[in-house]
Amino acid sequence: MFGIEVINNVAYGSLPGETMDIFLPRGVSAPVGLEMFIHGGGYIGGSAKQGEPAWNGGDGQLKDLVTGFVARHGEAYVSINYPLATLGQAVPQFATDAAAVESAINYLCANASEYNLDTSHIGLMGESAGGQLAAYTAETDSRIDNVVDCFGPVDLNYGYVPKIEAMLDAEFGADLSYRAACSPLDMLSKGESHRPAVMITQGTLDAGMPPQESAEYYHALRADGYDAYWRPYVGGHSFSGTSVKTIQAIEALAVHFALFAGY
């Protein structure tokens, strides 16, 4: 087991909310790979703490990722904040958020020597809104080896309940062609050689993000030659109604997938 060094509230960009918490293994001489977590919250809420342990203020269901990546395997782990949308805003937020994720990656690559990072091994993981941002970025940034999408909206024209649609309107607007361009599902089969490995997990009782959407994404990935894995679980959105044992098993699987898939 490795000790953990924590560096909180590191600014990676100039906009309010562009900060990250960095977790590094102690006593490692060679540069280490990097996993970056992007929180959910419907694009209008949430924080980096969603993907962190309770001892660092973590308030989400995924409490063991830092232990899995950093303490057990000696990898670096980063959880980021990004600018949030506001319901009813006139200008869609997505371009700002996608740029924020890229800024976070660019910051870490530019400061790789300071944090002892091997930037040839970068994985992304996200929950809900963060899952979409992670999957989108993995398609557009060839530096990304793999992505773990936890119940993210991957087809933004799928048709959701009104509450979800209001959040998507704030992030993407109502233009269907723009939504399609931001949808990870619609970004497949474009002929690019870059195909990150993709793990998808979603609850079979999810009332916010239809489970069938993730199933269609998985099958589309496989048909397009991606290394893809789909791990459903019994429960709702954000692991609601899911046993701690099941959540821990999914975390362990996600860590293993991120460490070995796509490399």
C-alpha positions in Angstrom: 0.0 0.0 0.0 1.2 3.5 -0.8 0.8 6.6 1.3 -1.3 9.4 -0.2 -0.4 13.0 -0.7 -3.3 15.3 -1.1 -3.2 18.8 -2.8 -6.7 20.4 -2.6 -8.1 23.3 -4.5 -5.5 23.6 -7.3 -6.6 26.1 -9.9 -6.3 24.7 -13.4 -8.0 27.5 -15.3 -9.0 31.2 -14.9 -12.8 30.8 -14.6 -14.6 30.5 -11.2 -15.0 26.8 -10.3 -12.0 25.6 -12.3 -10.2 23.8 -9.5 -9.1 20.2 -8.8 -8.1 18.0 -5.9 -5.0 15.9 -6.6 -4.1 12.6 -4.9 -0.6 11.3 -5.4 1.1 8.1 -4.2 4.1 8.7 -1.9 7.4 7.0 -2.4 7.1 6.4 -6.1 10.1 7.4 -8.2 8.9 6.6 -11.8 6.1 8.7 -13.3 2.7 7.3 -12.7 -0.5 7.1 -14.7 -3.4 9.4 -14.1 -7.2 9.0 -13.6 -9.4 12.0 -13.7 -12.9 12.1 -12.2 -15.7 14.4 -13.4 -18.6 14.8 -11.1 -22.3 14.7 -11.9 -25.2 16.9 -10.8 -27.2 17.5 -13.9 -24.7 20.2 -15.1 -26.2 22.5 -12.5 -24.8 21.1 -9.2 -22.3 18.7 -7.7 -18.6 19.1 -6.9 -15.3 17.3 -7.0 -16.1 15.9 -3.6 -18.5 13.4 -5.3 -15.6 11.3 -6.3 -13.5 11.6 -3.1 -13.2 9.7 0.2 -15.0 10.9 3.3 -11.7 11.8 5.0 -11.2 14.5 2.4 -14.8 15.7 2.5 -16.2 13.3 0.0 -20.0 13.2 -0.2 -20.7 10.7 -3.0 -21.3 7.0 -3.3 -17.9 6.2 -4.8 -15.8 6.4 -1.7 -13.0 3.9 -2.5 -11.6 5.2 -5.8 -8.7 7.1 -4.2 -7.8 4.0 -2.2 -8.1 1.8 -5.3 -6.1 4.0 -7.7 -3.6 5.7 -5.4 -3.1 3.5 -2.2 -3.4 0.1 -3.9 -1.9 0.7 -7.3 0.3 3.8 -7.0 -1.5 5.8 -9.6 -2.4 9.5 -9.5 -6.1 10.5 -9.1 -7.6 13.9 -9.7 -11.2 15.0 -9.1 -12.2 18.3 -10.8 -14.8 21.0 -10.4 -16.0 22.8 -13.5 -18.3 25.8 -14.2 -22.0 25.0 -13.6 -25.0 25.9 -15.7 -28.1 27.7 -14.4 -31.6 26.6 -15.3 -33.1 28.8 -18.0 -29.8 30.4 -19.1 -29.9 31.8 -22.6 -26.5 30.6 -23.9 -25.8 26.8 -23.6 -23.1 26.0 -21.1 -21.5 23.0 -22.8 -18.7 24.6 -24.7 -17.4 26.2 -21.4 -17.6 22.9 -19.6 -15.9 20.9 -22.4 -13.2 23.5 -22.5 -12.8 23.2 -18.7 -12.2 19.5 -18.9 -9.6 20.1 -21.6 -8.0 22.8 -19.5 -7.7 20.4 -16.6 -6.0 17.8 -18.8 -3.7 20.4 -20.3 -2.7 21.7 -16.9 -1.8 18.3 -15.7 0.2 17.5 -18.8 2.0 20.9 -18.5 2.9 20.2 -14.9 3.6 16.5 -15.2 7.1 16.8 -13.8 5.8 18.6 -10.7 3.3 15.8 -10.0 5.4 13.0 -11.3 2.8 12.0 -14.0 3.1 9.7 -17.0 0.8 11.5 -19.3 0.9 8.7 -21.9 -1.6 6.9 -19.6 -4.6 9.1 -18.9 -8.1 7.7 -18.1 -11.4 9.6 -17.4 -14.3 8.6 -15.2 -17.5 10.5 -14.7 -21.0 10.2 -13.1 -24.2 11.3 -14.9 -23.4 14.7 -16.4 -19.7 13.9 -15.7 -20.1 10.7 -17.6 -21.2 12.5 -20.7 -18.3 15.0 -20.4 -15.9 12.1 -19.9 -17.1 10.1 -22.8 -17.2 13.2 -25.1 -13.7 14.2 -24.1 -12.4 10.6 -24.6 -13.7 10.8 -28.2 -12.2 14.3 -29.0 -8.8 14.0 -27.2 -6.4 11.3 -28.4 -4.5 11.5 -25.2 -7.2 9.6 -23.4 -6.7 5.8 -23.2 -10.0 4.8 -21.6 -13.2 6.1 -20.0 -15.6 4.9 -17.3 -19.1 6.3 -18.0 -21.4 5.9 -15.0 -25.0 6.5 -16.2 -24.2 9.5 -18.3 -26.5 10.8 -21.1 -24.9 9.6 -24.3 -27.8 10.4 -26.7 -28.9 13.9 -25.9 -31.9 13.6 -28.2 -33.1 10.4 -26.6 -36.1 12.1 -24.9 -36.0 12.5 -21.1 -38.4 13.4 -18.3 -39.1 17.2 -18.1 -36.7 17.7 -15.1 -33.8 16.2 -17.0 -34.7 18.1 -20.2 -34.6 21.4 -18.3 -31.0 20.6 -17.2 -30.1 19.6 -20.8 -31.6 22.8 -22.2 -29.3 24.8 -19.9 -26.2 22.8 -20.9 -26.9 22.2 -24.6 -29.9 24.3 -25.7 -32.8 23.0 -27.7 -31.1 22.7 -31.1 -31.2 19.0 -32.0 -28.2 19.1 -34.4 -26.0 20.7 -31.7 -27.2 18.1 -29.1 -26.3 15.3 -31.6 -22.8 16.8 -32.1 -22.3 16.7 -28.3 -23.7 13.1 -27.9 -21.0 10.4 -27.5 -23.3 7.9 -29.2 -23.5 10.1 -32.3 -19.7 10.6 -32.3 -19.0 7.0 -33.2 -18.4 5.6 -36.7 -16.7 8.8 -37.8 -13.7 6.9 -39.2 -11.2 8.1 -36.6 -8.4 5.8 -35.6 -8.6 6.8 -31.9 -10.9 4.4 -30.1 -10.6 4.7 -26.3 -11.6 1.7 -24.2 -15.1 2.3 -22.7 -16.7 0.9 -19.6 -20.4 1.7 -18.9 -22.3 1.1 -15.7 -25.9 2.0 -15.0 -28.8 0.9 -12.8 -31.5 -1.2 -14.2 -34.1 0.9 -12.3 -32.7 4.3 -13.4 -35.7 6.6 -13.9 -33.6 9.6 -15.0 -31.3 8.1 -17.6 -33.0 5.2 -19.5 -31.0 2.0 -19.1 -31.7 1.2 -22.8 -29.7 4.2 -23.8 -26.6 2.8 -22.2 -27.3 -0.6 -23.8 -27.5 1.0 -27.2 -24.3 2.9 -26.6 -22.5 -0.4 -25.6 -23.7 -2.2 -28.7 -22.8 0.7 -30.9 -19.3 0.8 -29.4 -18.8 -2.9 -30.0 -20.1 -2.7 -33.5 -17.6 0.1 -34.2 -14.6 -1.9 -33.0 -14.2 -0.4 -29.5 -13.0 -2.3 -26.5 -16.2 -1.9 -24.5 -17.7 -3.4 -21.3 -21.2 -2.9 -19.9 -21.8 -3.5 -16.2 -25.5 -3.0 -15.2 -26.5 -3.1 -11.5 -29.7 -3.4 -9.7 -30.6 0.1 -8.5 -31.4 3.6 -9.7 -29.6 6.7 -10.8 -26.4 7.6 -8.8 -26.4 4.1 -7.3 -29.6 4.9 -5.3 -31.0 1.8 -3.7 -27.8 -0.1 -4.5 -26.0 -2.1 -1.8 -22.6 -1.0 -0.5 -21.2 -4.3 -1.6 -22.3 -3.8 -5.2 -21.0 -0.2 -5.3 -17.6 -1.4 -4.0 -17.5 -4.2 -6.6 -18.2 -1.7 -9.4 -15.5 0.6 -8.0 -13.0 -2.3 -8.0 -14.0 -3.2 -11.5 -13.7 0.4 -12.7 -10.2 0.7 -11.2 -9.1 -2.5 -12.8 -10.6 -1.5 -16.2 -9.0 2.0 -16.1 -5.6 0.6 -15.2 -5.4 -2.1 -17.9 -7.8 -1.3 -20.7 -6.6 0.8 -23.6 -2.9 0.5 -22.8 
